[in-house]
Amino acid sequence: MKRLLILEDGTIFEGTAFGADIEVTGEVVFSTGMTGYQESITDQSYNGQILTFTYPLVGNYGINRDDYESIVPTCKGIVVRENARLASNWRNQMSLDEFLQRKNIPGISGIDTRALTRIIRHHGTMKATLVNPGDEIKHIQDQLRATVLPTNQVEQVSTSTAYPSPGTGRNIVVVDFGLKHSILRELSKRECNLTIVPHTITAEEIIDMNPDGVMLTNGPGDPTDVPEALEMIRGIQDKFPIFGICLGHQLFAMANGATTSKMKFGHRGFNHAVREIATGRVDFTSQNHGYAVDADSIDKTDLMVTHIEINDKSVEGVRHKYLPAFSVQFHPDAAPGPHDADYLFDEFMEMIDATKLEKGDF
């Protein structure tokens, strides 16, 4: 069965339908990762987006029980050059096609994803729609241009109630803006006792919990759409060590006076080289974001830039000058991607221990 991908600028791609038989509209983006499609599809940072994979073959090792980053993915659609007909891997439980059908996500294959990526790189991310042939194209295009995409992505993906992930070590409050399971996995490896809380939690509620540290997770959308988080961060950052990742990084920076802006086409993939300014160390990192902290807004704050992206010099990490708090734009939890930067979780543990020792809490 044929399916169309229609872009906001009028470009039309015709391909083959797979996955769910529904029509959707969202922001079309691309990921440069060569593997890890299951983790990407289930990453809540792709909420509301039509995800294009630049690697030409997707689905060749199927879907397995170990690589979920969330249970209910909320991306809008999937675009691939070739959807593998046969999934071959000892962990394989179902095909990508079957998985997308179960999760009610449509896909399109057989289109020139290189040409689509060039359009996005040149014009920037834009609205797009996946439809089945039959309706009048001009009517579909008019509807697409008139569509206003939602801005409550974090509300859609954050947990609505707090829940525990028990451990025997440090007590960490994890503020869920659309977390990846791999963040919980890295903290659990370090025997942390976790309490995952909604993005609407207040500073007073966190203070009452008296954690050893607070994790601000990744999540989708524009950080300016989550203003309530800024007051919460300001209310706790002088009381507990903080580690922010991706959206959590942007919110931490904004809470301290920095600004953010939308990138032309964002960073989405697992090959982004990041330099740590203090040491010159270069890590290859996993990234998924369409907004970034403005470098020129840092000077007027109590923050210092700790990491930069080598190619476009964008801000990749900040640290508070006076408080035990830091954040990074990339994903040190990887999954998928390189594990070069997972030492940052250990630095967070060391920061917690140093703070407890200073307070005499040991």
N, C-alpha and C positions, 0 to 999 in steps of 0.2 A: 504494500500500500504506500502511495506517495504521501509526502508531508512537506510543507513549505515553512521556511524560516524567513520572515519578513522583518527587515530592519527599519528603524525610524527614518533613516535617510532615503528610503525607497528601494534599497537593494533587496533582491529576492533570490534565495537559494532553494532549489528543489532537491529533495533527497528521499530516502526511504524511512518510513515510520518504524519505530520499535518502542518498547515500553508501553506506558499507558496510552489509551486512545482518548485523550482530552486535549483541548486547546488552552494555551496559557500565554500570559504576557509578563515580561520581567525585564530586568537590565541584563544585557548580554555582555559577558566577560570571558577572558581566556586564562587558562592555566598552562604553564610550560613544563609541568612535571612529566617525566617519562614513565612513571608508575604511580601507584597509590590512588587509583581512581575511586576505590570504595571509601577510603578515608575522606577524600575531597567531597564526594557526593553527600556524605553524612556529616560534613563539617557545617555547623549552623551559621558560620560566617558567610556562607553562600545563600542565606535565606533570601528568597524572592528573586534570585538571579538565574539566568539561563547560562549554564557552564559549558564552555567550549574547551575541549582537550586538544592541544596542538600536536601531541604525539599521535602518529597516524593509526595505531591499532589499540583499541580499548576493549576490555572484557575478556582478554585471553586467559586470565587465571581465575575468572569467575568471582563469586562473592563467598566470603567465609565468615565464621562467627567471631573471629578475633580482631577484625580490622574496622569495626564500627567506631565512629567518633560521636555518634548519637544514635538513639534507637529509631527516631522518627525524623528522617531528613526533610528539609523544607526548601531546598532549591526548587526552582520552577521547571527546569528542563535540562536536557543533556544534548550536546552536539559533538559528533565524532566523525572522523574520516571513514573509519571502518569499524564496525561492531563485529567482534570475533564470533564466528559461527560455532566454534568449539572451545569450551573452557577447560584447560588442562592444568590441574594443580591438586596435590593430595589433600589440601584443605577445602577444596571447592565444594560448596553446598548447593548453589544454584547459579544460573547464568545471569549476566547483567540485565538482559531483557526481562527475565522472570522477576528479578529484584525490582526493577523499575515499575513493572506492572503491579506488584504487590504494594509498592509505596506510592502508587498513583502519580508517577512522574513520567512525562512523555520524553522520547528521544528522537533524534533525527541522525541518520548516517548517510554516507555517500556524497557528502558535499566537500568542497575545497576549503578545508579549515585554515589553510595557509592564507588564502585570499580573504577569508573572514577576519583573521587575526590582523592582517595588514590594514583592513578598514578600521578596526577598533583602535589600532595603534595610531593611525593617522587622524581619525576624527574623535577618538575618545569613546568611552563606554556610552551606550545609548539604549533606548528601549527597543525591544524586539518581541515578536510573537511567533509561536509555533501553531500552525493551523493545518487542517486537512484541506486539500483542493476542493473547490466547489463554490465557495462564496466569492462575491465580486471583489477583486483585489483592491480597487480604489476605496471601497467601503471599509475593508479591513485596515488599510493604511490610515484612513481618516480616524477610525476608532483607536488605532494605536497612538497616533499623535495626540489624541484627546485624553488618553489614559493618564491618570495621576497615580504614580506608584506610592504605596504606603510608606510611612515613615516610623512605624511602631514595630520595627523588626525585633528589637531586643525584647519587647513585651511579648512577642509571639514565641520566642524560643527560651526565655529564662524560666527556671522552675517557679511555680507559684507558691510552693511551701518548702520550708527547710527540711533537709534530711541528712542523716549521718553516713559517713563511710569510716567505720571504726578502725582505729589503730592504737598503738601503745606508746607512741612518742609525742612529739610536739603537737599542740592543739592549734589547728589552722582553720580560720573561717575563709571559705571560698565563695566570693561573690560572683554569682552566675549571670553573666551577660550573654550567654550562648556558648557555654564551655565545651571544650573537646575532652573526651574521656582520657586522652593521653596525658592531660595535665593532672588529672586525679591519679593516673597510673604512676607518674613520676613522683608525686608526693607520697603515694602509698609505698613505693619502693624505699622511701626514707622513713617508713614506719609512722608517718604523721597520722594523727587522729583528726579527721576532717568533718566539718559541718558545712554543707553546701546550702547557701541561702539565696533568696530572690534578689533581683537587682534593685528592688524597691526598699531594701532594708535601710534603716536609719543608723546614724552614728551611735545614738543612744542604745539601740538594740545590740550593736556589736560590742560596745563598751560593757554592757551587762553580761555578755558572754565571756569577756576577759580572755581572749585568745592569746597565744604566743605570737601569732603573725596573721596577716590578712593577704590573701591572693585575689587580685582583680583579673578576671579571665578575659579571653577573647570574646568576640561577638560581632554581629552584623551591623551594617549601616553607618550613618553619620553620627559621630560622638555628640554633636550639638543637639541631637534628638533625645539625649539622656541627661538633662540638666540636674535631675534630682540626685544623680550619683556624685556630682561635684561637692555638694554640701556634705554628703556622707564622708567623702574622702578627706575633706578639710577637717572634719570633726574627729577623725581617728589617726591621722598621720603623725601627730605628735605623741601618740599613746602606744602604737603597735608598729612593728616593722611591716612594710608593705612591699609586695612584688606584683607588678602589673605586666600583662602580656597583651599585645595587639590592641584591641579596643580598650582594655584596661590601662595600657600605656598611654593612649591618647587622653583618656579621662583623667588619669593622674597628672599629666602635663597641664591640662586645662584647669584642673582644680588649683594649680599653683600659678596660674596667670598666663600660660602659653595659649596659643591659638592653633587651630587645625584648618586644613583646606582639602578639597577634593582633588585627587590626582587625575591625570588625563586618562590613564587606563589601569593604574594600580600595580601592585606587585602580587602576583599569584603564581606560585611555583616553588621549587625546592632547590634552586641553584643560585640564590642571591648571595653574593659575597658581601660580608659586613666586616668593617674594621673596628676594633676596639682602640680608641684614641690613645689611651694611657700606655698600652703595651705594644701597639702595632699588630697585635694578633688578628689574623683574618679567619673568620668562620664562614663556611657555606651554610646557608640557613633556609628553613622552610617559611614561606610568607603567604599571607592571604589578606590583603587590605586594599581599600580604595581611597582611604584618607590618610593624611600624614600630619605630624606636628610641624608647624612652621619654624624653621631654624632661626629666623631673625626675631622670633617672639620669645626666645629663651633668655636672651640677655637681660631682660628686665625682671627676671624671676629669680627665685632661690634654687633653680635647677642648673645643672651642668650637663652638656651633651657628652655621652660616654661612647656611643657607637654611631657610625655613619655607613650608609650604603655606598659601596665603592663606585658604582656606575653613575648614579644620578646625585650622589652626595646628600640624599635625604636623611633626616634624623631617624636613627634606628634604636637609640637608647638614651635615657636620661637618669640622673641620680640627684637626690636632694642634697644640697650642700651641708645641711645641718641636722637632718633627721635620717633615721635608718629606713630609707625608702628608695626604691629604684624601679625602673620599668624598661621593657624592650618591645620594639615593634614586631620583631620576628617571633617564631615559635620555637623556643628551646626544647620543647617536648617533641619536636619533629612529628612523626606519625601522620603522613608520610614525610620522608626527607632525611637529610643527614643529622647525626646526633652531635655535631661539633660543639654545640652551645649548651648541652644539658648540664654542664658544670654550674650554670647559673642557679639551678635549684639547690646545689650544694652551697653556693654563696648566700642564698636566702637562709638556709639552715644555720650557717655560721653567723649571719647577721642577727638571727633570732637568739642564738646562744650568747652572743656578745651583749645584746641588749638585756637579757635576763641576768647576766653576770653583773652588769653595771647597776641594775636595779636591786641586786641582791636576792633574786627570786630563786636561785638554785638551792 
